[in-house]
């Protein structure tokens, strides 16, 4: 099950990065050569960056490649690694649960207030559509962290 979720995360990550490159290049060409641009494109690209960052955070948790923790493990004795991994996973799990709840409340408020991210023609695009990735990503981080308790120590080691 987790492998399928990771495949979806990777697909979305690649899709969003490709989309960001194409759309930002298109916007650049419009500005440089035609002195115009698409009004809503910059805001849409910001939301793509947000979603890419959130998906990336979930994938980093799956692969257990947190930068700060890798640095700490280089300085402590190997006999403490397992205990430190349990402590760090517990810390990440608690924080991600709190952040999931806070992000859910934030997106719920955005939905209830019908906040508009941008307008395309006569159509208003609601902000919560792009922000829903925030609580989902924190939930995925918690999910991956829970499963990290049961993984072999060297499963993703290089």
C-alpha positions as a LaTeX table, in Angstrom:
\begin{tabular}{lrrr}
\hline
Residue & $x$ (\AA) & $y$ (\AA) & $z$ (\AA) \\
\hline
Unk1 & 0.00 & 0.00 & 0.00 \\
Unk2 & 2.75 & 2.45 & 0.93 \\
Unk3 & 4.56 & 1.73 & $-2.33$ \\
Unk4 & 1.47 & 2.80 & $-4.29$ \\
Unk5 & 1.22 & 6.02 & $-2.30$ \\
Unk6 & 4.90 & 6.72 & $-2.95$ \\
Unk7 & 4.38 & 6.11 & $-6.69$ \\
Unk8 & 1.55 & 8.64 & $-6.69$ \\
Unk9 & 3.71 & 11.12 & $-4.74$ \\
Unk10 & 6.57 & 10.70 & $-7.21$ \\
Unk11 & 4.22 & 11.07 & $-10.20$ \\
Unk12 & 2.71 & 14.26 & $-8.79$ \\
Unk13 & 6.14 & 15.61 & $-7.96$ \\
Unk14 & 7.42 & 15.06 & $-11.50$ \\
Unk15 & 4.18 & 16.42 & $-12.98$ \\
Unk16 & 4.31 & 19.59 & $-10.86$ \\
Unk17 & 7.99 & 20.25 & $-11.61$ \\
Unk18 & 7.47 & 19.81 & $-15.35$ \\
Unk19 & 4.37 & 22.01 & $-15.19$ \\
Unk20 & 6.28 & 24.69 & $-13.27$ \\
Unk21 & 9.12 & 24.69 & $-15.79$ \\
Unk22 & 6.82 & 24.89 & $-18.82$ \\
Unk23 & 4.47 & 27.52 & $-17.39$ \\
Unk24 & 7.19 & 29.75 & $-15.95$ \\
Unk25 & 9.12 & 29.59 & $-19.24$ \\
Unk26 & 5.93 & 30.47 & $-21.12$ \\
Unk27 & 5.29 & 33.39 & $-18.77$ \\
Unk28 & 8.88 & 34.56 & $-19.23$ \\
Unk29 & 8.57 & 34.46 & $-23.03$ \\
Unk30 & 5.31 & 36.40 & $-22.86$ \\
Unk31 & 6.90 & 39.08 & $-20.69$ \\
Unk32 & 10.16 & 39.42 & $-22.59$ \\
Unk33 & 8.92 & 39.37 & $-26.15$ \\
Unk34 & 5.26 & 40.39 & $-25.98$ \\
Unk35 & 5.35 & 42.68 & $-22.89$ \\
Unk36 & 2.36 & 40.88 & $-21.45$ \\
Unk37 & 1.64 & 37.80 & $-19.41$ \\
Unk38 & $-1.09$ & 35.73 & $-17.90$ \\
Unk39 & $-2.42$ & 37.50 & $-14.81$ \\
Unk40 & $-3.14$ & 34.43 & $-12.71$ \\
Unk41 & $-0.01$ & 32.47 & $-13.71$ \\
Unk42 & 2.31 & 33.78 & $-10.96$ \\
Unk43 & $-0.15$ & 32.87 & $-8.21$ \\
Unk44 & $-0.77$ & 29.45 & $-9.76$ \\
Unk45 & 3.00 & 28.86 & $-9.91$ \\
Unk46 & 3.30 & 29.78 & $-6.22$ \\
Unk47 & 0.72 & 27.16 & $-5.38$ \\
Unk48 & 2.59 & 24.63 & $-7.50$ \\
Unk49 & 5.76 & 25.42 & $-5.55$ \\
Unk50 & 3.84 & 24.94 & $-2.29$ \\
Unk51 & 2.43 & 21.59 & $-3.42$ \\
Unk52 & 5.82 & 20.44 & $-4.70$ \\
Unk53 & 7.44 & 21.29 & $-1.37$ \\
Unk54 & 4.77 & 19.46 & 0.60 \\
Unk55 & 4.97 & 16.32 & $-1.53$ \\
Unk56 & 8.76 & 16.44 & $-1.32$ \\
Unk57 & 8.58 & 16.60 & 2.47 \\
Unk58 & 6.44 & 13.45 & 2.52 \\
Unk59 & 8.90 & 11.65 & 0.22 \\
Unk60 & 11.86 & 12.72 & 2.36 \\
Unk61 & 10.11 & 11.15 & 5.33 \\
Unk62 & 9.56 & 7.93 & 3.41 \\
Unk63 & 13.23 & 7.70 & 2.44 \\
Unk64 & 14.34 & 8.86 & 5.92 \\
Unk65 & 16.66 & 11.50 & 4.49 \\
Unk66 & 16.05 & 14.38 & 6.89 \\
Unk67 & 19.07 & 16.66 & 6.60 \\
Unk68 & 19.28 & 17.60 & 10.27 \\
Unk69 & 19.01 & 14.03 & 11.51 \\
Unk70 & 21.67 & 12.80 & 9.08 \\
Unk71 & 24.03 & 15.42 & 10.44 \\
Unk72 & 23.38 & 14.40 & 14.05 \\
Unk73 & 23.88 & 10.69 & 13.34 \\
Unk74 & 27.37 & 11.40 & 12.01 \\
Unk75 & 28.45 & 12.68 & 15.43 \\
Unk76 & 27.01 & 10.04 & 17.76 \\
Unk77 & 28.14 & 6.50 & 18.46 \\
Unk78 & 26.46 & 3.79 & 16.37 \\
Unk79 & 25.06 & 2.06 & 19.46 \\
Unk80 & 22.81 & 5.10 & 20.00 \\
Unk81 & 21.48 & 5.28 & 16.43 \\
Unk82 & 18.45 & 3.03 & 16.99 \\
Unk83 & 17.36 & 4.91 & 20.13 \\
Unk84 & 17.89 & 8.25 & 18.42 \\
Unk85 & 15.85 & 7.10 & 15.41 \\
Unk86 & 12.99 & 6.13 & 17.71 \\
Unk87 & 13.19 & 9.49 & 19.50 \\
Unk88 & 13.36 & 11.45 & 16.24 \\
Unk89 & 10.50 & 9.44 & 14.68 \\
Unk90 & 8.37 & 10.08 & 17.78 \\
Unk91 & 9.16 & 13.80 & 17.63 \\
Unk92 & 8.33 & 13.96 & 13.89 \\
Unk93 & 5.11 & 12.00 & 14.46 \\
Unk94 & 3.89 & 14.29 & 17.24 \\
Unk95 & 4.74 & 17.46 & 15.32 \\
Unk96 & 3.20 & 16.17 & 12.07 \\
Unk97 & $-0.04$ & 15.26 & 13.87 \\
Unk98 & $-0.26$ & 18.76 & 15.38 \\
Unk99 & 0.52 & 20.33 & 12.01 \\
Unk100 & $-2.09$ & 18.13 & 10.29 \\
Unk101 & $-4.74$ & 19.36 & 12.71 \\
Unk102 & $-3.67$ & 23.01 & 12.33 \\
Unk103 & $-3.51$ & 22.73 & 8.53 \\
Unk104 & $-6.94$ & 21.08 & 8.44 \\
Unk105 & $-8.40$ & 23.96 & 10.47 \\
Unk106 & $-6.72$ & 26.48 & 8.16 \\
Unk107 & $-8.06$ & 24.85 & 4.98 \\
Unk108 & $-11.50$ & 24.48 & 6.57 \\
Unk109 & $-11.57$ & 28.23 & 7.32 \\
Unk110 & $-10.43$ & 29.02 & 3.77 \\
Unk111 & $-13.25$ & 26.82 & 2.47 \\
Unk112 & $-15.88$ & 28.34 & 4.77 \\
Unk113 & $-14.87$ & 31.88 & 3.83 \\
Unk114 & $-14.71$ & 30.99 & 0.12 \\
Unk115 & $-11.26$ & 32.52 & $-0.25$ \\
Unk116 & $-10.31$ & 33.05 & $-3.88$ \\
Unk117 & $-6.81$ & 32.12 & $-5.04$ \\
Unk118 & $-7.13$ & 33.76 & $-8.45$ \\
Unk119 & $-9.61$ & 34.45 & $-11.21$ \\
Unk120 & $-9.49$ & 33.09 & $-14.75$ \\
Unk121 & $-11.89$ & 35.08 & $-16.90$ \\
Unk122 & $-15.19$ & 35.03 & $-15.01$ \\
Unk123 & $-14.32$ & 31.91 & $-13.02$ \\
Unk124 & $-13.07$ & 32.23 & $-9.44$ \\
Unk125 & $-10.62$ & 29.51 & $-8.40$ \\
Unk126 & $-10.96$ & 28.77 & $-4.69$ \\
Unk127 & $-7.81$ & 28.76 & $-2.57$ \\
Unk128 & $-8.66$ & 25.60 & $-0.62$ \\
Unk129 & $-8.28$ & 23.52 & $-3.79$ \\
Unk130 & $-4.54$ & 24.20 & $-3.76$ \\
Unk131 & $-4.17$ & 24.33 & 0.03 \\
Unk132 & $-5.70$ & 20.89 & 0.65 \\
Unk133 & $-2.26$ & 19.44 & $-0.03$ \\
Unk134 & $-0.97$ & 20.90 & 3.24 \\
Unk135 & $-2.94$ & 18.72 & 5.70 \\
Unk136 & $-2.72$ & 15.75 & 3.33 \\
Unk137 & 1.07 & 16.06 & 3.18 \\
Unk138 & 1.41 & 16.34 & 6.96 \\
Unk139 & $-0.83$ & 13.28 & 7.27 \\
Unk140 & 1.41 & 11.43 & 4.79 \\
Unk141 & 4.46 & 12.47 & 6.81 \\
Unk142 & 2.82 & 10.98 & 9.91 \\
Unk143 & 1.92 & 7.83 & 7.96 \\
Unk144 & 5.46 & 7.36 & 6.62 \\
Unk145 & 6.88 & 8.05 & 10.08 \\
Unk146 & 4.70 & 5.38 & 11.68 \\
Unk147 & 5.89 & 2.86 & 9.10 \\
Unk148 & 9.51 & 3.96 & 9.66 \\
Unk149 & 9.29 & 2.40 & 13.13 \\
Unk150 & 8.95 & $-1.02$ & 11.48 \\
Unk151 & 11.49 & $-0.68$ & 8.68 \\
Unk152 & 14.86 & $-2.30$ & 8.70 \\
Unk153 & 17.67 & 0.04 & 9.71 \\
Unk154 & 19.43 & $-0.13$ & 6.39 \\
Unk155 & 16.47 & $-0.22$ & 4.02 \\
Unk156 & 17.18 & 3.17 & 2.43 \\
Unk157 & 20.80 & 3.59 & 3.42 \\
Unk158 & 23.25 & 4.41 & 0.66 \\
\hline
\end{tabular}
